Amino acid sequence: MFQSTLQIIQIVLAVLVIASILLQQQGSGLGSAFGGGDGNFYRSKRGLEKVLFYATIVFIALFVVSIALPLFIA
């Protein structure tokens, strides 16, 4: 029972991690890595972008804990 519940939680967390990463606004891509692009300025995260950033961190942390949990319980 615990294993199946944990697997469902892991699937839900994986989907949330993927969705939160894909919803984040993309920068200028690989162009800026090779010296191109006009986005060479510092910009802080605001509003929904900041909430989504922190939510992604929380989802990833919970996902890692859910993977490591069976190692400590068994």
C-alpha positions, 0 to 999 in steps of 0.5 A, a space after each residue: 500500500 505504501 509503495 503504490 501511494 509513494 509511486 503515485 506521489 512521485 509521478 505527480 511530483 515529476 509532472 509538476 517539476 516538468 510543468 514548472 520548468 517548461 512554464 518558466 520564461 526562457 532567456 535568450 537561449 544558447 546565443 548568449 553563451 557564444 557572445 551574441 544576443 542583446 540580453 546581457 543585463 541583470 534582471 531580477 525575478 518578479 511576480 509570478 516568475 519568482 513564485 514559479 522559480 521557488 515552486 520549482 525548487 520546492 517540487 524538486 526537493 520534495 521529489 528527491 525526498 520521495 525517492 530517498 524515503 524508501 531507503 530510510 524506511 526499509 
